[in-house]
Amino acid sequence: MPFLYELTLAEGEPEYTVLQHLVPAGTLGGTGQAVAVLSDGGMEYHLPAPRQGLLVAWFAESGSKVDASRAIARMVCEGERVAVAGAVPQRLG
């Protein structure tokens, strides 16, 4: 049975700016796959998907500020509903 989850940042992560969507809405993303590029103003980071799923909607457009209190995207996953942890951005380079 499919379930929805909101892609968010992990608690304690700072505010980031969304620079680019790497996975368009309507595309399947794998666990750990980078779905967006974020910046903290000095460094750039990949935002990995915590679980495989179909990315159905982006809530944060390029140039938007995001933090742990705001959903970035909505994903649909197959299987039994489980808790999905917040994403931890990975530094590029």
N, C-alpha and C positions, 0 to 999 in steps of 0.2 A: 504494500500500500504506500503510495507516495506521500511525502510530507513536505511542508514549506519551512524554510528557515530564513531569518534575516541575517545577512552578512554584516557583522559589526567588528570593530576593533576590540581587542582584549582590554579588560579593565587595567588602568594604569598607563596605557599608551598615551603619548602626547597628541595634540592636535596636528593634523596633517592637511595638506592641500592635495586634492586629486588632480594629477597632471594628465593622465590618459587612461582610457578604458582599453584593456588588451583583449577582452572577451566581450563581443557584442551580445546584447539581449537576444535570447533565442538559441544560444550556443551552449553545448555541454562543456563543463569545465571539470577537470580531474582534481582529486585530492592533492593539495599542495601546489597546484598550478597557479601561476601568477595571473590574476584577473585585472589588475590595475597597477599603475605607477603612482606613487605618492611622494610628497616632499615635505620635509619639516622646515624648509627654508634654507637649509644648508646641504643636506644630503637627499638622495633619491632612494626609494624603497619599492620593492615589489610587494603587493598585497596578495598572499596566497589564499586559495579557497580551502577552508577547513575540511570540507567533505566534497566528494564528487556530486555534481548535480547540474541541472539545467538552469542557467542564469536567465531568469524571466523578466527582470526589471532592474534598472539602475535608479537609485534614489539620489545619488550624488553625481552631479555633472562635473565636467572638467572645470577647474577653477574653484570648486566648492571646498569649504573647510569641513573636515570630519573629525569626530572624536568618538570615544566609546559609548556616548549617550545617543548616537544617531546611527540608524541603519544605513548602510551604503548600497546594498543591493538585496534582492530577493532571489532565493534559489529553491528549486524543487528537487528533492532527493528520493530515490527508490528505497524501499525497505521499511523496516519498523522504525517508528519515531524514536529518536535519541536526542540527548542534549548535544548541542553543537557549540563548541568553545569559540570565543572571540578570536579573530585573526591577529597574528603578530607580524607586522611588516618586516621583510628581510632586506637588509641594505644591499644595494647594487654594487658590484665591483668587489 
